[in-house]
Amino acid sequence: MFWSKVVKTPTCWFWTGAISAPDGYGRFNYQRNNRQRTVLAHRFSVEMVHGILDDGVVCEHKCNEPLCVRVGSEHLVKSTYSENVRFAIALGRLSGHRLLDGSGRPRYDRSVAIRNALRFGYDEKALFHAKTDPGKGQDTLF
């Protein structure tokens, strides 16, 4: 079920299921011990590789793609909350309380655009447009 919601590209593996606002992360529902659970899709992916993570462990996106579920040193790694926040600030993903995509666009909007671009599978041009188009609220200066 999980992998049916993933589109693999030459770089990232993008989650195309549910996305939460305002963070733009994928969400995945499953059952464990007869109990329904909702988790971050990227955390679920890391747990499939490394086993259940301790509460203090977070998953850091080295690729800077909130919808990426590919585990590896250039994509998802286990981290701490403080290390993850430092990394996000250094890349411009976190400004005060706003979650941005690095160019000023809300991360949720960018994630929805990427999911929509990949709804029929990998399309390089559609994905590039979804990643780089600033959205309706961002007009060019000239």
N, CA and C atoms as a LAMMPS dump frame, in Angstrom:
ITEM: TIMESTEP
0
ITEM: NUMBER OF ATOMS
426
ITEM: BOX BOUNDS ff ff ff
-5.0000000000000000e+02 5.0000000000000000e+02
-5.0000000000000000e+02 5.0000000000000000e+02
-5.0000000000000000e+02 5.0000000000000000e+02
ITEM: ATOMS id mol type element x y z
1 1 1 N 0.819 -1.206 0
2 1 2 C 0 0 0
3 1 3 C 0.858 1.263 0
4 2 1 N 1.893 1.299 0.844
5 2 2 C 2.759 2.47 0.94
6 2 3 C 3.389 2.784 -0.415
7 3 1 N 4.01 1.791 -1.042
8 3 2 C 4.751 2.021 -2.28
9 3 3 C 3.869 2.388 -3.458
10 4 1 N 2.577 2.095 -3.391
11 4 2 C 1.674 2.494 -4.48
12 4 3 C 1.487 4.005 -4.516
13 5 1 N 1.878 4.689 -3.454
14 5 2 C 1.765 6.156 -3.363
15 5 3 C 3.115 6.845 -3.572
16 6 1 N 4.091 6.14 -4.121
17 6 2 C 5.433 6.687 -4.317
18 6 3 C 5.777 6.672 -5.803
19 7 1 N 6.294 7.791 -6.294
20 7 2 C 6.807 7.888 -7.667
21 7 3 C 8.314 8.058 -7.564
22 8 1 N 9.033 7.099 -8.139
23 8 2 C 10.497 7.142 -8.103
24 8 3 C 11.011 7.919 -9.304
25 9 1 N 11.85 8.914 -9.012
26 9 2 C 12.501 9.696 -10.063
27 9 3 C 13.993 9.355 -10.012
28 10 1 N 14.788 9.868 -10.947
29 10 2 C 16.223 9.583 -10.899
30 10 3 C 16.897 10.056 -9.605
31 11 1 N 16.271 10.979 -8.894
32 11 2 C 16.855 11.465 -7.642
33 11 3 C 15.987 11.064 -6.46
34 12 1 N 14.926 11.789 -6.204
35 12 2 C 14.051 11.528 -5.055
36 12 3 C 12.942 10.538 -5.384
37 13 1 N 12.42 9.938 -4.333
38 13 2 C 11.218 9.116 -4.422
39 13 3 C 10.116 9.921 -3.737
40 14 1 N 9.157 10.412 -4.536
41 14 2 C 8.16 11.356 -4.045
42 14 3 C 6.887 10.672 -3.573
43 15 1 N 6.443 11.057 -2.398
44 15 2 C 5.161 10.623 -1.838
45 15 3 C 4.055 11.358 -2.582
46 16 1 N 3.026 10.636 -3.053
47 16 2 C 1.925 11.258 -3.791
48 16 3 C 0.581 11.049 -3.1
49 17 1 N 0.608 10.653 -1.848
50 17 2 C -0.622 10.476 -1.08
51 17 3 C -0.985 11.751 -0.336
52 18 1 N -1.545 11.58 0.846
53 18 2 C -2.008 12.712 1.654
54 18 3 C -0.843 13.613 2.062
55 19 1 N -1.126 14.918 2.081
56 19 2 C -0.141 15.932 2.482
57 19 3 C -0.771 16.789 3.568
58 20 1 N 0.002 17.065 4.607
59 20 2 C -0.546 17.888 5.681
60 20 3 C -0.109 19.339 5.528
61 21 1 N -0.961 20.224 6.043
62 21 2 C -0.666 21.654 6.04
63 21 3 C -0.367 22.056 7.477
64 22 1 N 0.523 22.971 7.718
65 22 2 C 1.254 23.775 6.743
66 22 3 C 2.613 23.2 6.368
67 23 1 N 2.995 22.037 6.942
68 23 2 C 4.382 21.583 6.777
69 23 3 C 4.709 20.982 5.41
70 24 1 N 3.7 20.535 4.657
71 24 2 C 3.943 19.996 3.326
72 24 3 C 4.506 18.585 3.312
73 25 1 N 4.486 17.906 4.456
74 25 2 C 4.973 16.529 4.529
75 25 3 C 3.87 15.545 4.161
76 26 1 N 4.279 14.399 3.642
77 26 2 C 3.329 13.34 3.36
78 26 3 C 2.865 12.684 4.644
79 27 1 N 1.652 12.196 4.626
80 27 2 C 1.077 11.469 5.77
81 27 3 C 0.645 10.093 5.289
82 28 1 N 0.826 9.116 6.169
83 28 2 C 0.487 7.737 5.84
84 28 3 C -0.247 7.117 7.012
85 29 1 N -1.358 6.428 6.713
86 29 2 C -2.144 5.729 7.734
87 29 3 C -1.893 4.232 7.636
88 30 1 N -1.739 3.584 8.775
89 30 2 C -1.562 2.133 8.814
90 30 3 C -2.019 1.623 10.175
91 31 1 N -2.064 0.3 10.322
92 31 2 C -2.443 -0.298 11.597
93 31 3 C -1.261 -1.037 12.202
94 32 1 N -1.068 -0.852 13.51
95 32 2 C -0.082 -1.613 14.272
96 32 3 C -0.742 -2 15.58
97 33 1 N -0.672 -3.277 15.922
98 33 2 C -1.283 -3.786 17.153
99 33 3 C -2.773 -3.432 17.219
100 34 1 N -3.479 -3.626 16.099
101 34 2 C -4.915 -3.339 15.997
102 34 3 C -5.264 -1.891 16.314
103 35 1 N -4.335 -0.994 16.087
104 35 2 C -4.582 0.424 16.338
105 35 3 C -4.217 1.228 15.098
106 36 1 N -5.145 2.097 14.679
107 36 2 C -4.916 2.954 13.522
108 36 3 C -3.892 4.031 13.887
109 37 1 N -2.906 4.233 13.007
110 37 2 C -1.877 5.232 13.257
111 37 3 C -1.699 6.099 12.019
112 38 1 N -1.371 7.356 12.242
113 38 2 C -1.013 8.281 11.162
114 38 3 C 0.393 8.767 11.448
115 39 1 N 1.269 8.617 10.455
116 39 2 C 2.671 9.013 10.626
117 39 3 C 3.117 9.815 9.413
118 40 1 N 4.247 10.478 9.572
119 40 2 C 4.883 11.13 8.436
120 40 3 C 5.347 10.037 7.469
121 41 1 N 5.074 10.212 6.197
122 41 2 C 5.437 9.191 5.208
123 41 3 C 6.941 8.949 5.199
124 42 1 N 7.726 10.02 5.328
125 42 2 C 9.18 9.826 5.306
126 42 3 C 9.667 9.099 6.559
127 43 1 N 9.037 9.313 7.682
128 43 2 C 9.417 8.581 8.906
129 43 3 C 9.075 7.099 8.759
130 44 1 N 7.918 6.81 8.183
131 44 2 C 7.53 5.423 7.959
132 44 3 C 8.559 4.722 7.068
133 45 1 N 9.015 5.42 6.031
134 45 2 C 10.009 4.877 5.118
135 45 3 C 11.321 4.568 5.851
136 46 1 N 11.766 5.488 6.69
137 46 2 C 12.993 5.272 7.452
138 46 3 C 12.821 4.102 8.421
139 47 1 N 11.643 3.992 9.033
140 47 2 C 11.401 2.882 9.957
141 47 3 C 11.358 1.537 9.232
142 48 1 N 10.955 1.522 7.972
143 48 2 C 10.991 0.263 7.214
144 48 3 C 12.434 -0.209 7.033
145 49 1 N 13.374 0.736 6.955
146 49 2 C 14.785 0.389 6.771
147 49 3 C 15.484 0.131 8.107
148 50 1 N 15.272 1.008 9.094
149 50 2 C 16.027 0.966 10.347
150 50 3 C 15.254 0.393 11.531
151 51 1 N 13.98 0.085 11.386
152 51 2 C 13.167 -0.342 12.516
153 51 3 C 12.538 0.862 13.198
154 52 1 N 11.708 0.609 14.184
155 52 2 C 10.988 1.679 14.885
156 52 3 C 11.999 2.612 15.556
157 53 1 N 11.826 3.909 15.321
158 53 2 C 12.742 4.919 15.838
159 53 3 C 12.32 5.374 17.231
160 54 1 N 13.31 5.732 18.031
161 54 2 C 13.03 6.291 19.352
162 54 3 C 12.308 7.623 19.202
163 55 1 N 11.615 8.053 20.249
164 55 2 C 10.85 9.297 20.206
165 55 3 C 11.712 10.518 19.895
166 56 1 N 12.943 10.571 20.345
167 56 2 C 13.798 11.734 20.13
168 56 3 C 14.461 11.79 18.76
169 57 1 N 14.237 10.786 17.932
170 57 2 C 14.862 10.731 16.612
171 57 3 C 13.911 11.326 15.575
172 58 1 N 14.446 12.216 14.736
173 58 2 C 13.683 12.754 13.619
174 58 3 C 14.384 12.327 12.333
175 59 1 N 13.709 12.502 11.23
176 59 2 C 14.263 12.15 9.931
177 59 3 C 14.538 13.43 9.161
178 60 1 N 15.786 13.627 8.798
179 60 2 C 16.214 14.854 8.137
180 60 3 C 16.303 14.642 6.622
181 61 1 N 15.718 15.574 5.88
182 61 2 C 15.755 15.533 4.417
183 61 3 C 17.015 16.237 3.915
184 62 1 N 18.063 15.484 3.65
185 62 2 C 19.29 16.068 3.104
186 62 3 C 19.057 16.585 1.681
187 63 1 N 18.074 16.023 0.993
188 63 2 C 17.745 16.427 -0.378
189 63 3 C 16.864 17.672 -0.42
190 64 1 N 16.379 18.117 0.758
191 64 2 C 15.557 19.321 0.848
192 64 3 C 14.211 19.169 0.149
193 65 1 N 13.697 17.95 0.087
194 65 2 C 12.389 17.668 -0.524
195 65 3 C 11.463 17.059 0.526
196 66 1 N 10.476 17.817 1.036
197 66 2 C 9.599 17.306 2.083
198 66 3 C 8.822 16.043 1.71
199 67 1 N 8.584 15.815 0.427
200 67 2 C 7.836 14.63 0.008
201 67 3 C 8.716 13.425 -0.297
202 68 1 N 10.036 13.572 -0.162
203 68 2 C 10.939 12.471 -0.475
204 68 3 C 10.867 11.392 0.607
205 69 1 N 10.783 10.129 0.173
206 69 2 C 10.761 8.995 1.097
207 69 3 C 11.924 8.036 0.828
208 70 1 N 12.917 8.499 0.084
209 70 2 C 14.087 7.671 -0.226
210 70 3 C 15.087 7.741 0.93
211 71 1 N 15.424 6.591 1.485
212 71 2 C 16.348 6.528 2.61
213 71 3 C 17.774 6.427 2.083
214 72 1 N 18.651 7.266 2.606
215 72 2 C 20.055 7.242 2.216
216 72 3 C 20.728 8.547 2.564
217 73 1 N 22.043 8.566 2.517
218 73 2 C 22.815 9.715 2.99
219 73 3 C 22.543 11.001 2.221
220 74 1 N 22.052 10.918 0.993
221 74 2 C 21.742 12.121 0.218
222 74 3 C 20.251 12.462 0.256
223 75 1 N 19.477 11.686 0.994
224 75 2 C 18.023 11.897 1.044
225 75 3 C 17.533 11.933 2.489
226 76 1 N 17.186 10.808 3.069
227 76 2 C 16.666 10.77 4.439
228 76 3 C 17.659 10.105 5.375
229 77 1 N 17.948 10.799 6.458
230 77 2 C 18.836 10.252 7.48
231 77 3 C 18.22 10.469 8.852
232 78 1 N 18.606 9.623 9.799
233 78 2 C 18.185 9.823 11.182
234 78 3 C 18.952 11.017 11.735
235 79 1 N 18.263 11.837 12.552
236 79 2 C 18.864 13.05 13.071
237 79 3 C 18.226 13.406 14.408
238 80 1 N 18.64 14.535 14.961
239 80 2 C 17.998 15.07 16.16
240 80 3 C 17.191 16.296 15.761
241 81 1 N 16.288 16.689 16.603
242 81 2 C 15.453 17.855 16.314
243 81 3 C 16.32 19.108 16.129
244 82 1 N 17.269 19.336 17.037
245 82 2 C 18.082 20.555 16.944
246 82 3 C 18.951 20.561 15.686
247 83 1 N 19.523 19.416 15.302
248 83 2 C 20.313 19.351 14.068
249 83 3 C 19.43 19.635 12.85
250 84 1 N 18.234 19.098 12.875
251 84 2 C 17.303 19.288 11.757
252 84 3 C 16.899 20.756 11.624
253 85 1 N 16.642 21.424 12.731
254 85 2 C 16.276 22.845 12.704
255 85 3 C 17.44 23.681 12.182
256 86 1 N 18.645 23.404 12.641
257 86 2 C 19.821 24.137 12.146
258 86 3 C 19.973 23.982 10.637
259 87 1 N 19.797 22.765 10.146
260 87 2 C 19.909 22.488 8.715
261 87 3 C 18.824 23.251 7.942
262 88 1 N 17.594 23.244 8.447
263 88 2 C 16.479 23.928 7.784
264 88 3 C 16.714 25.436 7.728
265 89 1 N 17.208 26.019 8.798
266 89 2 C 17.483 27.459 8.82
267 89 3 C 18.598 27.795 7.835
268 90 1 N 19.647 26.988 7.807
269 90 2 C 20.777 27.235 6.906
270 90 3 C 20.352 27.203 5.438
271 91 1 N 19.35 26.387 5.119
272 91 2 C 18.878 26.288 3.737
273 91 3 C 17.751 27.26 3.411
274 92 1 N 17.279 28.025 4.4
275 92 2 C 16.198 28.983 4.16
276 92 3 C 14.818 28.364 4.194
277 93 1 N 14.697 27.146 4.738
278 93 2 C 13.395 26.475 4.802
279 93 3 C 12.571 26.916 5.993
280 94 1 N 13.176 27.577 6.959
281 94 2 C 12.469 27.952 8.172
282 94 3 C 12.759 29.412 8.468
283 95 1 N 11.714 30.212 8.519
284 95 2 C 11.861 31.635 8.791
285 95 3 C 10.814 32.02 9.82
286 96 1 N 11.238 32.17 11.058
287 96 2 C 10.268 32.438 12.116
288 96 3 C 9.359 31.229 12.267
289 97 1 N 8.073 31.436 12.087
290 97 2 C 7.12 30.336 12.204
291 97 3 C 6.613 29.869 10.848
292 98 1 N 7.139 30.424 9.745
293 98 2 C 6.685 30.046 8.406
294 98 3 C 7.576 28.97 7.83
295 99 1 N 6.969 27.975 7.244
296 99 2 C 7.701 26.917 6.568
297 99 3 C 7.754 27.262 5.094
298 100 1 N 8.945 27.534 4.593
299 100 2 C 9.111 27.987 3.222
300 100 3 C 9.863 26.947 2.405
301 101 1 N 9.822 27.116 1.095
302 101 2 C 10.502 26.166 0.212
303 101 3 C 11.888 26.625 -0.192
304 102 1 N 12.393 27.695 0.384
305 102 2 C 13.701 28.217 0.035
306 102 3 C 13.615 29.402 -0.912
307 103 1 N 12.458 29.574 -1.567
308 103 2 C 12.278 30.72 -2.464
309 103 3 C 11.144 31.623 -1.991
310 104 1 N 10.621 31.361 -0.804
311 104 2 C 9.573 32.203 -0.25
312 104 3 C 8.168 31.655 -0.398
313 105 1 N 7.99 30.58 -1.144
314 105 2 C 6.669 29.982 -1.33
315 105 3 C 6.363 29.05 -0.154
316 106 1 N 5.121 29.05 0.344
317 106 2 C 4.773 28.103 1.408
318 106 3 C 5.055 26.66 0.964
319 107 1 N 5.654 25.908 1.858
320 107 2 C 6.064 24.544 1.535
321 107 3 C 4.875 23.654 1.175
322 108 1 N 3.735 23.861 1.834
323 108 2 C 2.552 23.062 1.515
324 108 3 C 2.146 23.256 0.054
325 109 1 N 2.14 24.502 -0.417
326 109 2 C 1.759 24.784 -1.809
327 109 3 C 2.688 24.074 -2.786
328 110 1 N 3.976 24.112 -2.493
329 110 2 C 4.954 23.448 -3.357
330 110 3 C 4.738 21.928 -3.366
331 111 1 N 4.482 21.351 -2.187
332 111 2 C 4.255 19.906 -2.107
333 111 3 C 3.016 19.488 -2.896
334 112 1 N 1.955 20.252 -2.803
335 112 2 C 0.736 19.936 -3.566
336 112 3 C 1.019 20.037 -5.065
337 113 1 N 1.769 21.048 -5.484
338 113 2 C 2.116 21.194 -6.902
339 113 3 C 2.927 19.994 -7.39
340 114 1 N 3.871 19.527 -6.577
341 114 2 C 4.673 18.357 -6.954
342 114 3 C 3.795 17.111 -7.033
343 115 1 N 2.94 16.909 -6.034
344 115 2 C 2.035 15.742 -6.062
345 115 3 C 1.175 15.768 -7.314
346 116 1 N 0.625 16.928 -7.649
347 116 2 C -0.216 17.036 -8.847
348 116 3 C 0.572 16.764 -10.123
349 117 1 N 1.821 17.214 -10.164
350 117 2 C 2.66 17.003 -11.348
351 117 3 C 2.986 15.524 -11.561
352 118 1 N 2.997 14.755 -10.479
353 118 2 C 3.372 13.344 -10.559
354 118 3 C 2.181 12.39 -10.497
355 119 1 N 0.976 12.91 -10.593
356 119 2 C -0.207 12.064 -10.408
357 119 3 C -0.336 10.946 -11.443
358 120 1 N 0.297 11.108 -12.6
359 120 2 C 0.246 10.059 -13.629
360 120 3 C 1.609 9.39 -13.799
361 121 1 N 2.52 9.603 -12.852
362 121 2 C 3.854 9.041 -12.934
363 121 3 C 4.891 10.122 -13.179
364 122 1 N 6.131 9.697 -13.351
365 122 2 C 7.239 10.634 -13.489
366 122 3 C 7.157 11.377 -14.816
367 123 1 N 7.168 12.698 -14.734
368 123 2 C 7.176 13.589 -15.887
369 123 3 C 8.186 14.685 -15.553
370 124 1 N 9.356 14.621 -16.171
371 124 2 C 10.452 15.517 -15.828
372 124 3 C 10.078 16.994 -15.956
373 125 1 N 9.405 17.357 -17.049
374 125 2 C 9.037 18.765 -17.257
375 125 3 C 7.997 19.234 -16.237
376 126 1 N 7.004 18.412 -15.982
377 126 2 C 5.971 18.788 -15.015
378 126 3 C 6.56 18.922 -13.612
379 127 1 N 7.466 18.015 -13.253
380 127 2 C 8.1 18.087 -11.944
381 127 3 C 8.954 19.349 -11.824
382 128 1 N 9.728 19.666 -12.843
383 128 2 C 10.553 20.873 -12.824
384 128 3 C 9.677 22.118 -12.653
385 129 1 N 8.578 22.178 -13.388
386 129 2 C 7.666 23.325 -13.283
387 129 3 C 7.084 23.417 -11.872
388 130 1 N 6.667 22.291 -11.315
389 130 2 C 6.087 22.291 -9.968
390 130 3 C 7.099 22.76 -8.927
391 131 1 N 8.359 22.386 -9.111
392 131 2 C 9.394 22.78 -8.16
393 131 3 C 9.761 24.257 -8.264
394 132 1 N 9.696 24.828 -9.459
395 132 2 C 10.235 26.173 -9.672
396 132 3 C 9.199 27.27 -9.839
397 133 1 N 7.961 26.939 -10.174
398 133 2 C 6.926 27.963 -10.351
399 133 3 C 6.574 28.548 -8.984
400 134 1 N 6.724 29.843 -8.788
401 134 2 C 6.474 30.43 -7.475
402 134 3 C 5.004 30.482 -7.077
403 135 1 N 4.106 30.181 -7.983
404 135 2 C 2.692 30.196 -7.645
405 135 3 C 1.992 31.469 -8.06
406 136 1 N 0.687 31.499 -7.881
407 136 2 C -0.142 32.613 -8.335
408 136 3 C 0.16 33.921 -7.62
409 137 1 N 0.565 33.858 -6.36
410 137 2 C 0.788 35.067 -5.585
411 137 3 C 2.136 35.715 -5.833
412 138 1 N 2.95 35.144 -6.682
413 138 2 C 4.301 35.651 -6.902
414 138 3 C 4.476 36.087 -8.352
415 139 1 N 4.237 37.349 -8.641
416 139 2 C 4.432 37.879 -9.985
417 139 3 C 5.9 38.26 -10.187
418 140 1 N 6.326 38.303 -11.433
419 140 2 C 7.682 38.745 -11.716
420 140 3 C 7.767 40.264 -11.569
421 141 1 N 8.974 40.769 -11.334
422 141 2 C 9.144 42.201 -11.127
423 141 3 C 9.065 42.976 -12.426
424 142 1 N 9.53 42.392 -13.526
425 142 2 C 9.575 43.112 -14.808
426 142 3 C 8.868 42.351 -15.886
